[in-house]
Amino acid sequence: MAITVILNGKKEDVKEGMSVSDLLAVKKIRPEVVTVELNDNILEREKYNKIFLKQSDRIELVYYMGGGYAF
């Protein structure tokens, strides 16, 4: 069975009982390169496998990019 969540502002169906870790695995995202915000709360990376998605959850995946000056 599937549930609908809001992922980065867009509705998306995901498998019921899916953890945040599962979502990242399905999306092929390494946990160390992203910060996950769930319903306006930043999650601790160590808890990704203990937090399960629910209907209408709002998930934001925030990536940090390194940069510098171009000459």
Secondary structure in CASP SS format (residue, H / E / C, confidence):
PFRMAT SS
TARGET T0000
AUTHOR 0000-0000-0000
METHOD secondary structure of the structure
MODEL  1
M C 1.00
A E 1.00
I E 1.00
T E 1.00
V E 1.00
I E 1.00
L E 1.00
N C 1.00
G C 1.00
K E 1.00
K E 1.00
E E 1.00
D E 1.00
V E 1.00
K E 1.00
E C 1.00
G C 1.00
M C 1.00
S E 1.00
V H 1.00
S H 1.00
D H 1.00
L H 1.00
L H 1.00
A H 1.00
V H 1.00
K C 1.00
K C 1.00
I C 1.00
R C 1.00
P H 1.00
E H 1.00
V H 1.00
V E 1.00
T E 1.00
V E 1.00
E E 1.00
L E 1.00
N C 1.00
D C 1.00
N E 1.00
I E 1.00
L C 1.00
E C 1.00
R H 1.00
E H 1.00
K H 1.00
Y H 1.00
N H 1.00
K H 1.00
I C 1.00
F E 1.00
L C 1.00
K C 1.00
Q C 1.00
S C 1.00
D C 1.00
R E 1.00
I E 1.00
E E 1.00
L E 1.00
V E 1.00
Y E 1.00
Y C 1.00
M C 1.00
G C 1.00
G C 1.00
G C 1.00
Y C 1.00
A C 1.00
F C 1.00
END
